[in-house]
Amino acid sequence: MSPEGQGSSTRPYLIRALHDWCTDNGFTPYIAVHVDGAVQVPKEYVKNNEIVLNVGFEATSGLKLGNDVIEFKARFGGQAREIVVPIDHVVAIYARENGQGMAFPVPSAATSAGPSVLPPAEGGARGTPPRLTAVDTPSSNNSEAENPEPPPTPGSPKPSLKRIK
């Protein structure tokens, strides 16, 4: 139990449940990650201190959705990379195809293991909603096994993230 008597975080359990839901329904699970010094991802793919990762089984190798970290190997630009994401840095998990999923608070500076790469005014605080950016399919596709989908046509609706309560 935590010092406050609230038990452990529900975030890893909810992430695993939504990953299972995506997989069971044939959807592609994506996670949006707040990036700072505690996150091990290819920095060249980080935009506005955020990266969106495909965590589907066909896009990852050795995927472990643990209580403290998410670990896997994935290809970026044809090169295999080791990915390590602390659970509290996952700000959303959702299905690429329909945007359904769940958002989480951005980690506060106290929970980040490393220095933030955001200026203090933009770092976010616990309780503020995450800022999600659109997934740019050609550049954010981290799986060579997955066929990239064509870019949206002008006027087509964009997927949206829906909170599940």
Steps between C-alpha positions, in 0.01 A plus 500: 500500500607855438574732793162667452323164536357525150659183361714478190436703187219386273683632192693180411185288540294733283776510235511119488119478485475746213789331319311169530178666383673645192663167417182297552305733270761512222605858578854636518590620852694827507642670808577871530803553722626812682874500431765615746829357626330191650368379162713297259370563147660622176524874571485587129133393496400711803288809430397745774629257765263232377530186292224270379595133487330202339496234773326231298657155505581517126693828550696397810731225617511385861218730614473513881217708649623509858381687808794742491617511137402402148791337316536375144710511186371669185634611165537868423625579151603135459715498815403291806479715815448416867203692646444556873207712618419553869129431552436848643626652172222336295251783447255304281429161349256474212403307188651653187196409292231678703678707768323325788711467811599680816711803591706541818656802674844613387760401763603773740866590546500310831420168328741544210828318551693730266513866409215634293579613149208745511523851635331518845197690368423221253591201715143433610387402847296219644135558432546690174369315197763358265568678174471243225620567151375339183674184393693563180483151354803498265754641751367345822453148364752297699425167335624395162264201512197727516362656182478876537154637441456783249494854636152638573335690222408865559163529670506148641431472875803461724503227765438626850590370841201407716524477877355185653352559843 
